[in-house]
């Protein structure tokens, strides 16, 4: 199960359609091409790779979780939940 964090701070639990999240699912959640950021051994952040270029709004909650500036919706998952 992943945790989708919207730019307004809303957190929504999301499930993959199969055992792991597909690339299409990840791209849908972050609204574009993905970048994978390792947070620690148990958590990975999936972010929009072009978020800054597209001038997506800052995501203060996800930024605090990851420890760096993030924009747009962010999906937090376990590394083994990604295809």
Order of alpha helices (4+ residues) and beta strands (2+ residues): beta-beta-alpha-beta-beta-alpha-beta
